[in-house]
């Protein structure tokens, strides 16, 4: 198994388009304080998804430094989690490419997936929740590159966080890394090139890992806030990291040094 095979891509964020979630399926419900889990057969699994989602709700926002208001995602605003019975029904409903194992729809405040394996609760679920929390904070008006969105979501998956630096080193050692200018302009949503998608995701989570571990979550949150409020990437970097990272080029050089063990 190669380094790329170890890094399974979890999802896409469908921010501005509606996703088909209805259809002939007869859903059952499990309701929590902030989530409603829709499922077909496995009640015990749905209850565990609900329980873990409530745990992740506080943990993700706290770790990213995003303050939550007390009534957020409650009552009619609860996030809906749809667990399709199998992969076939999931793809028929969402039209997602083969490499996608879940999708978060911001406009519908929903997470859609299927119980593929044990990675769902510890990987896909926190990943998709992070997409929603991140976009609640930064919105859609600012210049937020896709690598930040996907990098933040993957960084909340414990297994991917643990191996992010090693996987980035794999990219560098094999000449598969993208320049920061290239990855910032790249949109892999809907791509059928699985290897390119995996490389994108590996580099994205490693960049977020570097910024948070090297300079702290609070500064990273400020960086996101500056992008949200209208600054471009270089301006937001200069504002948030004034003595250390003043441009995309400096970010790229420091990231490479970090990955190589410097």
Buried (B, 14 or more C-beta within 10 A) or exposed (E): EEBBEBBBBBBBBBBEEEBEBEEEBEBEEBEBEBBBBBBBEBEEBBBBBBBBBBEBBEEBBEEBBBEBEEEEBEEEEBBBBBBBBEBEBBBEBBEBBEBBBBBBBBEBBBBBBBBBEEBBBBBBBBBBBBBBBBBBBBEEEBBBBBBBBBBBBBBBBEBBBEBBBBBBBBBBEEEBBBEBEEBBEBEBBEBEEEEBBBBBBBBBBBBBBBBBBBBEBEBBBBBBBBBBEEBEBBBBBBBBBEEEBBBBEBBBEBBBEBBEEE
